[in-house]
Amino acid sequence: MSDSSKAIRRRAATAGKPRLAAVWLIYLREMRDQLRDRRTLFTIAVLPIMLYPLVGMLLLQIAQFTRQNPTSVCVVGTENIADAPQLFDGETFAPNLIEQPAALELLTYRWDELSGDRPVREKANQWVKTGAFDLVVLIPPAFKEIGLMGDIGRMGDFVGGEIKSPPNDNEVGADIELLFNVGSDQSVVAKGRVAGVLAAWRAEWIKERLSGVGIDAEVLLPFEWSDQNIAPERTREAAFWSKLLPFIMLVWAMTGAFYPAVDLVAGEKERGTLETLLCSPALRSEIVWGKLGAVASFSMLTALLNAGSMLVTSSLVFQHMGVGAAGGSLGAPPLVPMLWLFVALVPLSCLFSALALAVAAMAQSSKEGQYYLMPLMMVTLPLVMLPMLPGTTLNIGTSLIPVSGMFLLVRALVEGQYATALFYVPMVATVTGCCLWLAARWARRQFEDESVLFGGGEQWELGMWVRHLWRDRQLAATPAQAYACGAIILVTLFFARLTITEMPQDLTGIAKLVMMPQVLIVFPALIMATMMTKSVRQSLRIRMPHWTTLPLAVLFGVTLHPSYVMLSKMINHVYPVSEEAAAAMKPFAEQIASAPWTTVVLLMALLPAICEELAFRGFIFGGLVREKGKLRAVVLTAIMFGISHGVLQQSIAASVMGIALGWITLRTGSILPCILIHFTNNALSVSLERITESGWAGASVFLTQTDLGPSYQPFWTLISMGIATTCLLYFGTVSPATDESESEFIGSHHDYVDPTASLASA
């Protein structure tokens, strides 16, 4: 073989594979262009260095306003506590009752001094409303009865064992009243301070009463306790920063990735340089990787500069203000453990950069790209904020959540929990790697789609869109129509579930509760299939597959159910159902268990199987599978299918099931096998309890009763896994469904060709 032939073969073998030299060249080009932009340099380098010191100076200037200002308090009826323990010491409260006497400006009146043409309470209300006093304390004349009574239980909010009704504006009871204005911060602060004084005063009163009957008050306190913080000094210093600093860095990593991404794609569209780059010998994948590297570099640089500037400034400001000096919780973070944060910043910055690059590819201008920033941040911020919730720790469930798992892993490393972090590193790394691969693949697909890069620039008019809506109908939905249908279904289900205030207690109410979401799922799909496509049957993928796939679908549904039950139990173990949710669902489960079996199967198995498959594996799948979107159709319909269930545990299990159903739909080209699988799975789920309680002798061969409910025998679970795997392999041999572009041509001739005809002939 000649050298030229070898070279041709070598070039053909490497065609389509990104070349490192080309990626590096594009990376240097993008970095050079961005570093020449003064706005980029100012946003990334200058702004972080200047912003936080300026904010620190502002905090020091306004620190005086955070000091506790004195609040004015008026006490009316001081003569009614003559026989009580000491409450006042001159013009303030007794020192043993209040820690900061100067925080309250006290003025006292006798009750009879204010008695006159208007009731005392009416005058006190007016003082608080006009702001003359932040708080008015009323000690009515009837209160002196407490000093004459020996009943300790009378000293509270109870009289004779019953709660007294509050007096109206002109009536005054026997209890002390605190009149304050919730619309005034000073009034609320005064109310809290005086409430603490009165509580301490009541405790002194109780001690005197006990001493009067010969009881030592210390007897009522059998023990004391003291707090001992055994955490090392460096751990105490890192406790605050391990929660705050990762959040700040991730937010800035998102922000730092989006603006360069918009400029590198939408900005080049405006400048007219993107076409030149796409016409170069560089592959689209090389362009994507080069731009992705540049965006990720700016993302990490922005996060590091902002975090470093904030760290130095805040440490100095907190030290000057004396914040956290006692507890040490706001001390400087240890630098060595914080290096773990920089290690985790690399994959997360790449993830945010890939998402930003893919989203920016849809924008036709920099201005339009700015509009996409908020939706992207709104989707990502809950994953960043979830680890900051109280009680959120690193476990199996949280380690499988994208971004959140990495956040918690870094926090565990910063806090020195190396054994725990090492155990969850494989799970966090796997999830992060999968998300990064999907994001990079999405960005590459965006750059390979000319309609995404250069389409959509025309002006959109409602009237023209409506006129073309009917004229340009196709046999199946378009990807845009599929996305719109899925969004309509999920948003409608969200608001519909918010209208449910309580769980129905009868079968009729439960039937309505089950039917409502199913109607909301199938109705948009049916309407859009009727109005926006030429053939409802084709758009909903109601096609007759090869006859062998129908009984095989039933067999697959039966043998898949043990694995589905096992998966559900594993999910419930990783993400336990709260006691409140279990209690709320108990009436629903009891009604389903007592209802006729036929009604339950029709309501819980057949109806969801038809409605959900028509919508997700029918209309939506048919639109997403077009334009070489087979993987997109399988994954996105599974995610939408899972989210539609509402409950986290059901959503995860349904998403996994949706992957299998989507793949079978792709292989058979029809939703009929999926309807049978869906129906069989749901019917078995609602029938297991009845089968175990029926007394059927053969039930014990397959099922066993546990504390968590009926469960399959281990041997049958293994056998069913083998049968289900065989069924999946058979579905894999079925010829893929006809491509949507070809099916439109076939549909125009009204002659549908069975995609499995070759299999049948064989």
Secondary structure, 3 states (H helix, E strand, C coil): CCHHHHHHHHHHHHCCCCCHHHHHHHHHHHHHHHHCCHHHHHHHHHHHHHHHHHHHHHHHHHHHHHCCCCEEEEEECHHHHCCCCCCEECCEECHHHCCCHHHEEEEEECHHHHCCCCCHHHHHHHHHHHCCCCEEEECCHHHHHHHHCCCHHHCCCEECCEECCCCCCCCCCCCCEEECCCCCHHHHHHHHHHHHHHHHHHHHHHHHHHHHCCCCHHHHCCCCCCCCCCCCHHHHHHHHHHHHHHHHHHHHHHHHHHHHHHHHHHHHHHHCCHHHHHCCCCCHHHHHHHHHHHHHHHHHHHHHHHHHHHHHHHHHHHHHHCCCCCCCCCCCCCHHHHHHHHHHHHHHHHHHHHHHHHHHHCCCCHHHHHHCHHHHHHHHHHHHHHHHCCCCCCCHHHHCCCCHHHHHHHHHHHCCCHHHHHHHHHHHHHHHHHHHHHHHHHHHHHHHCHHHHHCCCCCCCHHHHHHHHHHCCECCCCHHHHHHHHHHHHHHHHHHHHCCCCCCCCHHHHHHHHHHHHHHHHHHHHHHHHHHECCHHHHCCCCCCCCCHHHHHHHHHHHHHHHHHHHHHHHHHHCCCCHHHHHHHHHHHHHHHHCCHHHHHHHHHHHHHHHHHHHHHHHHHHHHCCCCCHHHHHHHHHHHHHHCCCCHHHHHHHHHHHHHHHHHHHHHCCCHHHHHHHHHHHHHHHHHHHHHHCCCCCHHHHEEEECCEEEECHHHHHHHHHHHHHHHHHHHHCCCCCCHHHHHHHHHCCCCCCCCHHHHHC
